[in-house]
């Protein structure tokens, strides 16, 4: 009986102590206030993130492609007392996921003094897409010319002889290319705009096939042959050679 009274008294004292210390019996010791939810969440054209997050040092960034969660990244704010985290670049991770519309959300991670924050509102959209294909304007003698594509760092020119690719593509930094015409053939080309691999753009599709440069006919003369009293004879070289007196 005496033992039961002592046990009851001990439980009563624990309950009184819990009330006085502000703890509710059964509450977990790790129950902590949440970090503030990050705000001002932005994603730049170059893939840099920026957001406002107080006190926390570590954050989890969730990427969304076309509205679907597509992986996470860790962001660290140094020092934790800074108001804004900025400068971390998501572009390599976004490019690895391919073309699409991207946003991200962020939450502050739990630490010794605070529980994890709620998820932020989504950032603005960033579209990753192909450059537009060049449009071939004309041939100027043996030089093929196309429009300048904004965002392109160079161009790949593929030559075709009689409709068959001739060698590998040639990379140039200009919006024209002097095609080496060496054979009796019909020449055409396609041009691909090449993007900066650190940008939000990917290489374009090849252009439409250019107009043809027909090198199957050629006018020449042979001054050693005579015809009807003339000292020069002109020749049209092609599928059917002929002479013009």
BELCOR-V362932 format. One record per residue. SS is DSSP state (H for helix, E for strand, L for the rest). NEAR is the number of other ideal C-beta (glycine too) atoms within 8 Angstrom. D_LAST is the distance of its C-alpha to the last C-alpha in Angstrom with 1 decimal. Layout:
BEGIN
SS:NEAR:D_LAST, SS:NEAR:D_LAST
END
This chain:
BEGIN
L:4:140.0, H:5:139.8, H:6:136.4, H:7:135.0, H:8:136.2, H:8:134.6, H:8:131.3, H:8:131.4, H:8:132.2, H:8:129.2, H:8:126.8, H:8:128.1, H:8:127.6, H:8:124.0, H:9:123.4, H:8:125.0, H:8:122.9, H:10:119.7, H:7:120.5, H:6:121.4, L:6:118.2, L:4:116.0, L:6:114.8, L:5:115.1, L:6:116.4, L:3:113.5, L:7:110.8, L:4:108.3, L:4:108.5, L:4:104.7, L:6:104.5, L:8:102.8, L:4:101.3, E:10:97.6, L:16:95.0, L:10:93.6, L:11:90.5, L:14:87.3, E:9:85.8, E:8:82.8, E:15:80.5, E:9:76.9, E:14:73.6, L:9:70.9, L:5:67.1, L:9:67.1, L:13:69.7, E:11:72.8, E:18:76.1, E:11:78.9, E:16:82.2, E:8:85.8, L:17:88.5, L:7:91.9, L:9:93.9, L:15:92.1, L:8:90.0, E:11:88.2, E:16:86.2, E:11:84.3, E:13:81.0, E:12:79.8, E:16:76.0, E:13:74.9, E:11:71.5, L:6:70.9, L:6:74.7, E:6:75.5, E:6:77.5, E:7:75.1, E:8:77.1, E:7:79.3, E:10:79.1, E:8:82.0, E:12:82.3, E:8:84.8, L:12:86.0, L:6:87.3, L:6:89.8, L:8:91.3, L:4:92.8, L:8:89.3, L:5:88.7, E:9:85.0, E:13:83.0, E:8:79.3, E:6:76.4, E:9:76.2, E:9:72.7, L:15:72.2, H:11:68.4, H:8:68.1, H:10:70.4, H:13:68.6, H:10:65.2, H:6:66.6, H:11:67.5, L:7:64.0, L:6:62.8, E:9:65.4, E:10:67.9, E:15:70.6, E:13:74.1, E:14:77.1, E:13:80.9, E:16:83.4, E:15:87.1, E:15:89.5, L:10:90.8, L:7:94.5, L:9:96.4, L:2:100.1, L:4:100.9, L:13:98.8, E:9:97.4, L:9:93.7, L:15:92.5, L:6:91.0, L:8:87.3, L:13:85.5, L:5:83.4, L:8:79.7, L:11:77.3, L:6:74.3, L:8:71.3, E:13:68.4, E:8:65.2, E:13:63.1, E:8:59.6, E:10:56.0, L:13:53.7, L:7:51.2, L:13:47.8, L:15:45.0, L:8:42.5, E:13:38.9, E:6:37.4, E:7:33.8, E:10:31.1, E:7:30.2, L:4:27.1, L:8:28.7, E:10:32.2, E:15:34.2, E:10:37.0, E:12:40.3, L:7:43.6, L:5:46.5, L:12:49.3, L:4:52.8, L:9:54.8, E:13:52.0, E:6:52.3, E:8:48.8, E:17:46.1, E:10:44.8, E:13:41.1, E:13:40.0, E:12:36.3, E:13:35.0, E:10:31.9, L:6:31.0, L:6:34.5, E:6:36.4, E:6:38.4, L:6:36.9, L:5:39.8, L:4:42.8, L:7:42.9, E:10:42.4, E:9:45.1, E:9:44.2, L:6:46.4, L:6:43.8, L:8:42.4, E:10:38.8, E:12:37.1, E:6:33.9, L:11:32.6, L:5:31.3, L:8:28.0, L:3:27.5, L:6:26.2, L:7:23.5, L:8:26.0, E:11:27.3, E:13:29.9, E:12:33.0, E:14:36.3, E:12:39.9, E:17:42.3, E:15:46.1, E:14:48.5, E:10:51.1, E:14:54.7, L:7:57.4, L:5:59.7, L:5:62.8, L:9:61.9, L:11:62.4, E:10:58.8, E:10:57.0, L:8:53.3, L:15:51.2, L:6:49.4, L:8:45.7, L:14:43.5, L:7:41.4, L:7:38.1, L:13:35.5, L:7:32.4, L:7:29.6, E:13:27.1, E:7:24.2, L:11:22.6, L:8:21.0, L:8:17.4, E:8:15.8, E:8:12.6, E:7:12.0, E:8:10.0, E:8:11.0, L:7:11.5, L:3:13.1, L:6:10.3, L:7:8.8, E:8:6.6, L:5:7.7, L:4:9.5, E:8:7.4, L:4:9.5, L:7:7.6, E:13:5.4, E:10:6.5, E:12:8.8, E:11:11.2, E:9:14.5, L:9:17.2, L:3:19.3, L:4:16.3, L:7:13.5, E:6:10.0, E:9:6.4, E:7:3.8, L:7:0.0
END
